[in-house]
Amino acid sequence: MGQVLSCDGEESDLTASGAQHVDVQRITDENYDHLRSVVDEEIVIWGDAGLNKSRQMLDASGQSHVLRWAGRMNAQLSGELARQLSTVTPAALEDMLAAFRSPGAAEGCVSYEAPQVLNWDKEAETHVYPGHMTIREDVAATKLRHWRRLGVMAIRDSKVGVVLLAGGVNLRMGLADPPVAVSDIGLPSKKSILGHLCQRLKRVLDICDKTSPGTQRTSVPLYVMTSEFTHRTVSRHFADNGFFGLDEKDVYFFVQGSSPVFNSDSGKIAMRSPHEILRMPDGSGGFLKAMFSSSVFARMVDRGLDCLHVLACDNLLAKVVDPVFLGFCRDLEAHCGCKVVRRNATQDDSDVFTVKRIAAISHVADDDECACVVMSHELQRAATEVKAGETEASVFGCTDAGSLYFEMDYLEGVRDRTQRYHLVPRQVAALDLDSVEWLAGVQPSTPSAANSDGDLLWLSKYRTEAERHCECVRAAARTRRPDDVKRRQQPDATQRRSRFPVGWRRGDGVLWQGQLALGRSRAHVIPEFHAIDVMEFSDRAIAMQVNWREEFAPVRSHRGSSAPAKAVSALFSLHKAWIESAGGRFADESIDCEHRVEISPLVSYEGEELTGLFAGTLAHPFCLLGPNEGSPGDVCQLSPVEVPHPDDKLDYLTEYPSRPVVLASTNPRFPSQS
């Protein structure tokens, strides 16, 4: 398996007093149970001492309900609750509550304004302002070639690393496991989004190696950020698919942090059980804290990386290590950059890239500019702060495409800066505190049990919080479906609450029973960081607007513009256009779910090297797989011995060969005395 980089935070008082610390470098199925037993022992050690340490923090913040049943818990359960609370610092809890009490106040925003578009027909820009945006389609071909060369040089010189954000838990999709990034979304090849992204990276590496014979193998390390809810599934997906052709030694996994879920009405921390707070991953911006709280960033420095390409794993068309984008950011000496697409009316659930003015830190000016993101649920409030003289359509006209560039030195410089929380509304199943019955020793079949044993979900069956989370999501999905039918029949029943029973067994008896309530869609909020927020600290943050038909097909919900069917159709249309540009023709020109067209990323990255591969009239479905890929059915197979036509290959990859390796080590070498 790929390497798992453990998160070693600051040593707590309990750890110093004797609690075992587990440093996991490699997790396999064979040693997983052993590691769980070690963790269980550590949980017992946390016990009452850990709860007493957290009591003062909870009482001061009005969250004393979390310890409502502390006196009834045994050492194992109190230890589990204490371990969870230890991940929430008083300062972080205060920041979350401040964001809840005064949404938007932490931003210090004066007004929002439209990003300034750079005009590359004029002379080269001598200064870059925060939020400067370049429209790729308006840039001359010579400039694009220059940026490609710069990007390829950085890739060949092993100066670029890739970070994939795969910690999401599919709340908008209503799924439990597997995550969207590793799911079958309906492609003919049965590949996942994660598989497409990794194979695009492999394609770029193969082209670099093929066009630079005799040089050292091109290497781009891949860092995959997971969460405790997705780590095992994502890492196993890599192992089961042979790391998608990438070198196993170049793939690293690290785990992001989590945030407690809050009730949107009361501001109270939601519970999943009397001894377990309801937690979710802390958002895409959690990658910064996760990198520095583990050995990830140090390993990046050791490899000599200059920059990172950070990508979300919900965009099927995302271009990994896009040479043009990398060269664009490096040419302008930007600290950070992002890709955006033009926002249309159907993208109402997408986050928006814009520029905001904030109160100036220095005494030189009254305010400063910074690039930022406005999340979809914040747009209504932000619309009231649009700069005078500008329209809402121009200010909030660009959607974040989930593709970011960061300089390593810049990330090092902002590692201790405070990121602001976004309170993201989500529909989750939380414990109804008033429904809990403490039934220590009661048999499940006795009448005093709160619910029948038939439909009751026993959380004690699952050893990890991730497993309990998945089962609760599945139960909520089963509960939601019949209730949705009732709501369509009774439109006024918008506040209907779906419930399902849960409980915990201890030995042969029942410890407690209660109900999880699935509230309305905005009944709970999750404090999250956003990756683009890291750009707010820079005065050299830029954006590139790309064509959404070529680079943006998000999978975020069951229906609407970000449904899986829409993303798959976008990929079909793009690949069909590639084939027709290369001389191929289809008998049926329509594109829908029945007329499927897919080209493996191992064959072509952006439509190159396809001329001469398509003879005669092609039929649907059509799937062109790469060398050594298994066939899913009615597909075309590209044999390893076939050589694509060379007249349309990526010529810019051959213009700047990799620089020669003078020494493999920095240690001095002296001629032998023989």
C-alpha distance (Angstrom), angle and dihedral (degrees) to the residues before:
residue distance angle dihedral
M1 . . .
G2 3.79 . .
Q3 3.76 117.8 .
V4 3.80 118.0 -82.1
L5 3.78 111.8 -147.6
S6 3.79 111.1 -151.0
C7 3.78 122.0 -138.0
D8 3.79 109.0 -121.7
G9 3.77 107.3 -173.1
E10 3.77 126.0 178.9
E11 3.78 112.6 -52.9
S12 3.79 110.5 -103.4
D13 3.79 126.2 -141.9
L14 3.79 91.2 -106.2
T15 3.79 92.5 52.7
A16 3.76 90.2 49.5
S17 3.79 90.3 51.1
G18 3.76 94.0 58.2
A19 3.81 113.0 -69.2
Q20 3.78 112.8 141.4
H21 3.79 117.3 -110.1
V22 3.79 118.6 -148.5
D23 3.79 116.8 -150.9
V24 3.81 105.1 -169.3
Q25 3.80 115.8 -165.7
R26 3.79 97.3 163.2
I27 3.80 128.0 18.4
T28 3.80 119.7 -163.0
D29 3.78 133.2 166.0
E30 3.80 89.8 -106.4
N31 3.79 96.4 60.9
Y32 3.82 98.1 28.8
D33 3.82 94.1 93.6
H34 3.80 90.9 47.6
L35 3.80 91.0 51.6
R36 3.80 90.5 48.8
S37 3.80 90.3 54.0
V38 3.80 90.5 51.7
V39 3.80 90.4 49.3
D40 3.82 90.6 48.4
E41 3.81 89.2 55.2
E42 3.81 89.7 50.4
I43 3.82 90.7 50.3
V44 3.81 90.9 55.5
I45 3.80 89.7 52.3
W46 3.82 90.8 55.0
G47 3.83 90.2 57.7
D48 3.79 123.7 126.6
A49 3.80 93.7 -18.2
G50 3.80 90.2 63.9
L51 3.80 92.4 48.4
N52 3.79 91.9 50.8
K53 3.79 89.2 51.8
S54 3.83 91.0 54.1
R55 3.81 96.5 41.1
Q56 3.79 94.8 81.9
M57 3.82 92.0 50.2
L58 3.81 92.4 49.5
D59 3.80 94.9 45.5
A60 3.81 92.0 49.7
S61 3.81 91.9 51.5
G62 3.80 96.9 44.1
Q63 3.81 94.7 -108.9
S64 3.81 99.3 116.9
H65 3.82 90.6 127.8
V66 3.82 88.0 79.4
L67 3.83 88.9 73.5
R68 3.79 94.8 41.5
W69 3.81 93.0 119.4
A70 3.81 98.9 30.4
G71 3.80 92.7 117.2
R72 3.81 92.5 58.0
M73 3.81 97.7 50.2
N74 3.76 126.1 100.4
A75 3.81 121.6 -132.7
Q76 3.80 93.1 -90.3
L77 3.81 95.7 54.2
S78 3.79 96.0 40.0
G79 3.79 88.7 49.2
E80 3.81 91.2 53.2
L81 3.81 91.5 51.4
A82 3.81 92.2 45.9
R83 3.80 91.1 51.0
Q84 3.80 91.1 53.1
L85 3.79 93.0 47.3
S86 3.80 90.5 50.4
T87 3.81 88.8 67.9
V88 3.83 90.8 61.1
T89 3.80 113.3 74.6
P90 3.83 121.0 -158.3
A91 3.81 90.3 -116.0
A92 3.82 92.9 51.5
L93 3.80 91.9 47.1
E94 3.80 90.6 50.5
D95 3.83 90.9 50.4
M96 3.81 90.5 51.0
L97 3.79 92.9 49.6
A98 3.82 91.3 45.4
A99 3.81 89.4 54.6
F100 3.81 88.7 48.9
R101 3.80 94.3 49.9
S102 3.82 96.3 43.9
P103 3.83 112.4 21.6
G104 3.79 110.4 -156.3
A105 3.80 95.5 8.5
A106 3.79 92.5 106.8
E107 3.79 90.2 59.2
G108 3.80 93.6 65.6
C109 3.80 86.8 -148.4
V110 3.78 119.3 179.9
S111 3.80 96.6 179.7
Y112 3.82 144.0 -33.3
E113 3.79 122.7 -117.6
A114 3.79 137.4 179.1
P115 3.82 118.8 -89.2
Q116 3.81 113.0 -102.6
V117 3.81 113.0 -113.3
L118 3.81 116.6 -135.1
N119 3.80 116.3 -131.3
W120 3.80 107.2 -143.5
D121 3.80 92.5 -175.6
K122 3.78 86.9 77.5
E123 3.77 125.6 65.5
A124 3.77 118.5 -60.4
E125 3.78 113.7 -73.3
T126 3.80 113.1 -102.6
H127 3.80 95.4 -165.5
V128 3.78 134.3 29.9
Y129 3.79 120.7 -146.9
P130 3.81 124.4 -156.6
G131 3.78 110.7 -80.7
H132 3.80 97.0 14.5
M133 3.79 106.7 163.4
T134 3.79 131.6 -155.0
I135 3.82 121.1 -160.5
R136 3.78 104.5 -142.4
E137 3.80 95.4 -153.1
D138 3.83 90.0 58.4
V139 3.81 95.3 53.4
A140 3.81 118.7 100.9
A141 3.80 118.2 -108.9
T142 3.81 92.0 -117.7
K143 3.80 90.6 57.3
L144 3.78 92.1 48.1
R145 3.80 90.5 51.5
H146 3.79 89.8 51.4
W147 3.79 91.3 52.3
R148 3.80 90.5 47.2
R149 3.78 90.8 54.4
L150 3.78 92.5 50.3
G151 3.79 91.1 48.7
V152 3.79 93.9 48.0
M153 3.80 91.4 48.6
A154 3.81 89.7 54.3
I155 3.82 90.8 49.2
R156 3.80 93.8 47.8
D157 3.78 92.2 47.2
S158 3.82 90.0 53.9
K159 3.79 92.8 -118.4
V160 3.82 96.1 130.0
G161 3.80 130.1 78.1
V162 3.81 128.1 -174.1
V163 3.82 125.6 -138.2
L164 3.81 118.2 -166.7
L165 3.81 116.9 -162.7
A166 3.82 105.9 -142.4
G167 3.80 103.3 151.7
G168 3.82 99.6 102.8
V169 3.81 120.2 121.8
N170 3.84 101.2 -151.2
L171 3.80 98.0 -115.2
R172 3.80 92.4 154.5
M173 3.80 90.2 47.5
G174 3.80 93.4 49.2
L175 3.79 90.3 -132.4
A176 3.79 128.4 135.4
D177 3.77 108.6 -167.8
P178 2.97 140.2 32.4
P179 3.81 103.1 34.6
V180 3.79 118.2 -119.6
A181 3.81 91.3 -107.4
V182 3.83 91.9 64.2
S183 3.82 98.7 33.5
D184 3.78 129.3 108.3
I185 3.81 102.1 -109.2
G186 3.80 96.5 -179.0
L187 3.81 106.5 -80.5
P188 3.82 116.7 149.1
S189 3.82 89.9 -122.2
K190 3.82 91.4 51.4
K191 3.80 88.5 -129.6
S192 3.79 121.4 152.7
I193 3.80 126.4 -129.4
L194 3.79 88.4 -106.5
G195 3.79 89.7 53.5
H196 3.80 92.1 52.7
L197 3.81 92.1 49.5
C198 3.80 94.0 49.2
Q199 3.79 93.0 46.1
R200 3.81 90.7 51.5
L201 3.79 87.7 55.5
K202 3.81 89.8 48.5
R203 3.81 90.3 50.5
V204 3.81 92.8 55.2
L205 3.81 90.9 48.1
D206 3.82 91.5 49.5
I207 3.81 92.4 50.6
C208 3.79 91.2 49.5
D209 3.81 90.9 50.6
K210 3.82 93.6 44.7
T211 3.79 94.4 50.3
S212 3.82 93.8 45.8
P213 3.80 105.5 51.0
G214 3.76 116.8 -173.2
T215 3.79 96.1 21.2
Q216 3.78 128.9 109.8
R217 3.80 116.2 -74.7
T218 3.80 112.9 -89.8
S219 3.78 110.3 -113.4
V220 3.81 129.0 -168.2
P221 3.82 114.5 174.7
L222 3.78 116.6 -135.8
Y223 3.82 119.6 -146.7
V224 3.81 114.7 -167.9
M225 3.79 116.3 -161.5
T226 3.79 112.4 -153.4
S227 3.79 132.9 168.3
E228 3.77 130.0 -128.5
F229 3.82 86.1 -99.0
T230 3.82 96.2 53.9
H231 3.80 106.2 24.0
R232 3.78 99.4 97.1
T233 3.82 94.2 44.1
V234 3.82 95.3 46.8
S235 3.81 95.8 44.7
R236 3.80 90.9 48.0
H237 3.83 90.0 49.3
F238 3.80 88.6 58.7
A239 3.80 92.9 47.2
D240 3.82 94.2 46.5
N241 3.83 90.8 52.4
G242 3.80 97.3 45.5
F243 3.82 91.2 -108.1
F244 3.82 86.7 -68.0
G245 3.80 91.5 -80.8
L246 3.80 95.1 -53.0
D247 3.77 122.1 128.0
E248 3.80 107.2 -92.7
K249 3.80 90.1 -140.4
D250 3.81 90.1 60.9
V251 3.83 94.7 55.9
Y252 3.82 119.7 87.5
F253 3.80 131.0 177.6
F254 3.79 126.9 -153.6
V255 3.80 132.0 172.8
Q256 3.79 126.3 -124.9
G257 3.78 125.8 -142.8
S258 3.78 129.6 -103.0
S259 3.80 138.7 -129.2
P260 3.79 130.1 -146.3
V261 3.79 116.6 -109.7
F262 3.82 116.8 -119.8
N263 3.78 131.8 -152.8
S264 3.81 105.6 -113.9
D265 3.82 93.5 -142.2
S266 3.79 103.1 44.5
G267 3.80 102.3 22.8
K268 3.82 89.8 -129.2
I269 3.79 123.8 142.4
A270 3.81 109.4 -102.7
M271 3.80 119.9 -127.4
R272 3.78 130.7 -146.3
S273 3.81 92.3 -166.5
P274 3.82 135.8 -8.0
H275 3.80 89.3 -89.6
E276 3.81 100.6 35.0
I277 3.79 129.5 66.4
L278 3.79 116.5 -146.4
R279 3.80 108.1 -106.5
M280 3.79 135.9 178.5
P281 3.84 134.0 -178.2
D282 3.81 113.3 -75.4
G283 3.81 96.0 -120.4
S284 3.80 137.0 -98.6
G285 3.80 91.3 -59.9
G286 3.78 89.1 64.2
F287 3.80 88.4 84.5
L288 3.82 91.0 84.7
K289 3.79 95.6 56.7
A290 3.80 91.9 39.5
M291 3.81 92.9 53.8
F292 3.79 94.0 51.3
S293 3.81 96.0 41.0
S294 3.81 89.2 57.7
S295 3.79 134.3 40.1
V296 3.82 92.9 -92.9
F297 3.80 98.9 101.5
A298 3.80 92.8 44.2
R299 3.80 89.8 53.3
M300 3.79 89.9 50.2
V301 3.80 90.3 53.7
D302 3.80 90.9 47.4
R303 3.81 89.4 55.8
G304 3.79 90.8 54.0
L305 3.82 96.7 -117.0
D306 3.80 118.3 172.5
C307 3.80 99.6 -173.0
L308 3.79 144.8 7.7
H309 3.79 132.4 -134.7
V310 3.81 106.4 -149.1
L311 3.81 117.9 -165.7
A312 3.78 136.7 179.7
C313 3.80 115.7 -128.0
D314 3.81 96.9 -134.6
N315 3.83 98.4 76.9
L316 3.81 112.9 88.4
L317 3.84 93.7 -166.7
A318 3.82 98.8 46.0
K319 3.82 113.8 137.4
V320 3.79 109.8 -135.1
V321 3.83 114.2 -145.5
D322 3.79 90.8 -2.3
P323 3.85 102.0 -164.0
V324 3.81 93.1 -150.0
F325 3.79 93.3 53.0
L326 3.80 93.3 44.7
G327 3.80 91.8 47.8
F328 3.80 91.4 47.0
C329 3.80 92.2 55.9
R330 3.80 94.1 42.9
D331 3.79 93.6 46.6
L332 3.81 91.2 55.7
E333 3.81 91.2 42.2
A334 3.79 89.3 -125.8
H335 3.78 121.3 178.4
C336 3.78 89.6 -145.9
G337 3.78 140.6 -6.0
C338 3.77 141.7 -176.9
K339 3.77 140.9 -160.1
V340 3.80 118.9 -120.5
V341 3.79 135.4 -179.9
R342 3.77 130.4 -150.5
R343 3.79 108.9 -89.4
N344 3.79 118.4 -124.5
A345 3.76 132.4 -169.4
T346 3.81 94.2 -96.0
Q347 3.81 94.6 57.2
D348 3.79 94.5 78.6
D349 3.81 92.8 135.6
S350 3.82 96.0 53.7
D351 3.80 128.2 101.8
V352 3.79 117.2 -113.0
F353 3.81 129.6 -131.6
T354 3.80 115.6 -143.5
V355 3.81 144.1 136.0
K356 3.78 124.3 -98.7
R357 3.76 133.4 -168.5
I358 3.78 115.7 -133.4
A359 3.76 134.1 -176.9
A360 3.81 107.9 -75.1
I361 3.78 119.2 -106.0
S362 3.81 92.6 -153.6
H363 3.82 130.1 55.9
V364 3.80 92.9 -121.2
A365 3.81 98.1 82.4
D366 3.78 138.3 22.3
D367 3.79 93.4 -126.6
D368 3.79 142.4 3.5
E369 3.79 133.8 -139.3
C370 3.77 125.2 -127.1
A371 3.78 136.6 169.7
C372 3.79 113.7 -112.5
V373 3.77 146.3 160.2
V374 3.79 127.2 -116.6
M375 3.79 110.7 -156.8
S376 3.77 119.1 -134.9
H377 3.81 94.9 -106.9
E378 3.84 90.5 50.9
L379 3.80 96.8 55.1
Q380 3.79 95.9 91.1
R381 3.81 91.9 57.1
A382 3.81 93.9 39.9
A383 3.81 91.3 52.5
T384 3.80 88.7 70.3
E385 3.82 90.4 59.9
V386 3.81 99.7 54.1
K387 3.79 112.9 136.9
A388 3.78 114.5 -98.2
G389 3.79 112.1 -96.4
E390 3.84 95.1 25.8
T391 3.78 129.1 96.7
E392 3.77 127.3 -125.7
A393 3.82 89.9 -122.6
S394 3.81 92.7 58.8
V395 3.81 96.4 41.6
F396 3.81 95.0 47.0
G397 3.80 97.3 31.0
C398 3.83 100.1 114.4
T399 3.79 127.7 73.4
D400 3.79 122.2 -149.8
A401 3.82 108.6 -113.2
G402 3.82 95.3 -161.1
S403 3.84 95.8 -115.3
L404 3.83 115.4 120.1
Y405 3.80 138.1 176.9
F406 3.80 123.3 -153.9
E407 3.79 132.9 177.9
M408 3.78 112.8 -131.6
D409 3.81 92.5 -132.4
Y410 3.79 90.4 52.6
L411 3.82 92.7 52.5
E412 3.79 89.7 48.8
G413 3.80 89.4 53.1
V414 3.83 96.3 50.6
R415 3.79 99.1 39.0
D416 3.82 92.2 109.1
R417 3.81 96.8 41.3
T418 3.80 115.8 114.5
Q419 3.78 114.5 -111.0
R420 3.79 118.7 -150.2
Y421 3.77 122.4 -120.7
H422 3.79 124.2 -120.9
L423 3.80 113.1 -152.4
V424 3.80 102.1 -137.8
P425 3.83 115.3 -164.4
R426 3.78 114.2 -134.0
Q427 3.78 137.4 165.7
V428 3.79 108.6 -118.7
A429 3.78 136.7 158.9
A430 3.82 111.1 -111.2
L431 3.78 132.2 178.1
D432 3.81 115.8 -93.7
L433 3.81 98.6 -132.8
D434 3.81 93.5 -155.6
S435 3.82 92.2 55.6
V436 3.81 95.7 60.5
E437 3.81 116.4 113.7
W438 3.78 117.3 -171.5
L439 3.81 103.4 -143.1
A440 3.79 103.6 168.6
G441 3.81 107.6 -176.5
V442 3.81 97.6 4.1
Q443 3.79 115.5 137.1
P444 3.84 115.4 -121.1
S445 3.82 92.8 -123.7
T446 3.82 96.4 54.5
P447 3.83 119.5 106.5
S448 3.82 91.7 -119.8
A449 3.78 91.3 70.0
A450 3.79 110.7 109.4
N451 3.80 95.8 -130.8
S452 3.77 139.5 16.9
D453 3.78 117.0 -90.0
G454 3.80 92.3 -127.3
D455 3.80 101.4 77.2
L456 3.80 98.0 18.0
L457 3.81 116.9 122.3
W458 3.81 109.6 -138.2
L459 3.80 104.9 -151.4
S460 3.79 90.3 -171.3
K461 3.82 89.2 72.9
Y462 3.80 90.3 73.2
R463 3.79 120.2 69.8
T464 3.80 100.5 -160.1
E465 3.77 133.6 52.4
A466 3.81 89.1 -125.4
E467 3.81 91.4 58.5
R468 3.80 91.9 47.3
H469 3.80 89.7 49.2
C470 3.80 92.1 53.5
E471 3.80 93.5 48.5
C472 3.81 92.0 49.1
V473 3.81 90.9 50.9
R474 3.81 90.9 50.2
A475 3.79 91.3 49.0
A476 3.80 90.8 47.8
A477 3.81 90.3 50.9
R478 3.81 90.7 52.4
T479 3.81 90.0 48.0
R480 3.81 94.6 45.9
R481 3.81 97.3 55.4
P482 3.83 100.6 66.5
D483 3.80 90.3 39.7
D484 3.80 90.8 55.2
V485 3.81 88.5 57.0
K486 3.80 90.1 52.8
R487 3.79 91.1 49.5
R488 3.80 91.8 53.5
Q489 3.79 89.2 51.2
Q490 3.82 92.4 43.9
P491 3.83 108.9 35.5
D492 3.81 92.0 -179.4
A493 3.81 92.1 61.9
T494 3.82 93.6 83.3
Q495 3.79 93.7 132.1
R496 3.79 95.0 54.1
R497 3.80 110.7 136.5
S498 3.78 120.4 -146.7
R499 3.78 115.8 -147.2
F500 3.77 138.6 -173.8
P501 3.81 129.9 -177.1
V502 3.79 124.2 -110.0
G503 3.77 134.3 177.7
W504 3.78 147.7 169.3
R505 3.78 127.1 -124.9
R506 3.77 127.0 -153.3
G507 3.76 113.1 -168.4
D508 3.80 109.0 -47.3
G509 3.80 94.4 -23.6
V510 3.80 137.8 73.6
L511 3.80 116.1 -107.5
W512 3.81 97.3 -171.5
Q513 3.78 141.9 -20.7
G514 3.78 132.5 -161.3
Q515 3.78 144.7 135.6
L516 3.77 134.5 -86.3
A517 3.81 111.2 -142.7
L518 3.79 122.2 -150.1
G519 3.80 103.1 -151.8
R520 3.78 130.9 -167.7
S521 3.80 120.0 -59.4
R522 3.83 94.1 -89.4
A523 3.80 98.9 35.1
H524 3.82 92.5 113.3
V525 3.79 136.4 33.2
I526 3.81 130.7 -154.1
P527 3.83 119.6 -150.0
E528 3.80 104.7 -131.0
F529 3.78 138.8 172.3
H530 3.81 119.7 -135.0
A531 3.79 121.0 -141.9
I532 3.81 93.4 -133.2
D533 3.81 89.3 58.3
V534 3.80 87.0 75.5
M535 3.82 86.5 68.4
E536 3.81 91.9 62.9
F537 3.80 91.7 80.6
S538 3.82 94.0 60.2
D539 3.80 132.8 82.6
R540 3.82 89.1 -161.1
A541 3.81 101.6 58.9
I542 3.80 115.0 135.7
A543 3.78 139.3 176.5
M544 3.81 136.9 -147.7
Q545 3.78 118.7 -151.1
V546 3.80 111.0 -145.4
N547 3.81 134.2 -176.8
W548 3.79 108.6 -84.2
R549 3.81 91.5 -151.3
E550 3.82 88.5 63.1
E551 3.80 102.9 35.6
F552 3.80 113.2 18.1
A553 3.81 126.4 69.7
P554 3.82 108.2 135.8
V555 3.81 124.9 -167.2
R556 3.80 107.3 -154.0
S557 3.79 109.9 126.4
H558 3.79 142.5 24.2
R559 3.79 95.0 -110.3
G560 3.77 140.2 19.0
S561 3.80 130.3 42.5
S562 3.82 93.2 -31.5
A563 3.80 98.4 49.5
P564 3.83 119.4 126.0
A565 3.82 91.5 -114.0
K566 3.82 90.6 56.9
A567 3.81 92.4 50.0
V568 3.80 92.8 47.8
S569 3.81 91.0 48.8
A570 3.82 89.9 50.9
L571 3.80 90.5 54.1
F572 3.82 91.2 47.4
S573 3.80 91.1 52.5
L574 3.80 93.4 47.7
H575 3.80 94.6 48.6
K576 3.80 91.7 44.8
A577 3.82 88.2 55.5
W578 3.82 89.9 50.9
I579 3.81 91.4 52.7
E580 3.79 93.4 48.2
S581 3.82 90.9 48.5
A582 3.81 88.0 53.4
G583 3.82 92.1 53.0
G584 3.82 100.6 -93.7
R585 3.79 121.7 136.0
F586 3.80 132.2 -162.8
A587 3.77 126.1 -144.9
D588 3.81 89.7 -138.1
E589 3.80 114.8 41.8
S590 3.80 96.5 -164.3
I591 3.80 123.4 103.3
D592 3.79 122.2 -149.9
C593 3.77 139.6 119.8
E594 3.81 90.1 -67.7
H595 3.81 94.1 49.2
R596 3.77 102.6 59.1
V597 3.80 125.1 179.7
E598 3.80 122.1 179.3
I599 3.80 133.6 165.4
S600 3.77 119.2 -164.8
P601 3.83 114.3 -115.7
L602 3.80 86.2 -130.1
V603 3.82 88.3 66.3
S604 3.80 100.2 44.9
Y605 3.81 135.4 4.2
E606 3.81 100.2 -165.9
G607 3.81 105.1 -4.0
E608 3.81 99.2 -65.6
E609 3.84 126.6 138.1
L610 3.80 95.8 22.3
T611 3.81 100.7 112.3
G612 3.80 112.0 114.8
L613 3.81 96.4 17.5
F614 3.81 96.7 98.7
A615 3.79 119.5 66.2
G616 3.79 124.0 176.8
T617 3.79 126.3 -11.2
L618 3.80 116.0 -29.2
A619 3.79 125.1 -141.3
H620 3.79 132.5 -147.2
P621 2.96 132.5 -75.1
F622 3.80 96.3 44.5
C623 3.79 124.4 173.7
L624 3.81 121.6 171.2
L625 3.78 110.3 -158.7
G626 3.78 127.7 -165.2
P627 3.79 130.2 -119.2
N628 3.80 115.2 -56.3
E629 3.80 93.9 5.0
G630 3.78 117.3 137.4
S631 3.79 117.4 -115.4
P632 3.86 116.0 -114.7
G633 3.81 93.9 -163.1
D634 3.80 130.9 -78.2
V635 3.79 97.0 30.8
C636 3.76 141.9 121.2
Q637 3.78 116.9 -113.6
L638 3.79 122.4 -145.1
S639 3.79 105.8 -144.3
P640 3.81 117.9 -134.9
V641 3.82 89.5 -123.3
E642 3.80 94.6 55.1
V643 3.80 115.1 100.4
P644 3.83 117.2 -153.3
H645 3.77 118.6 -126.2
P646 3.82 108.2 -86.6
D647 3.81 100.1 -146.2
D648 3.81 96.5 90.9
K649 3.79 104.5 31.8
L650 3.78 121.1 130.4
D651 3.79 96.9 -76.9
Y652 3.78 93.4 -176.9
L653 3.79 89.2 68.4
T654 3.80 90.3 66.7
E655 3.80 98.6 47.1
Y656 3.78 97.5 73.8
P657 3.81 111.0 35.0
S658 3.76 119.2 -159.9
R659 3.78 113.3 -82.3
P660 3.82 113.2 -105.6
V661 3.79 118.2 -97.3
V662 3.80 105.3 -118.4
L663 3.77 98.2 -178.6
A664 3.77 130.4 5.8
S665 3.80 89.5 -149.3
T666 3.79 136.2 36.0
N667 3.80 90.6 -131.5
P668 3.84 113.3 109.2
R669 3.78 117.8 -104.0
F670 3.78 125.9 -153.6
P671 3.79 129.9 -162.2
S672 3.78 114.8 -100.0
Q673 3.80 118.8 -104.1
S674 3.78 94.5 -131.5
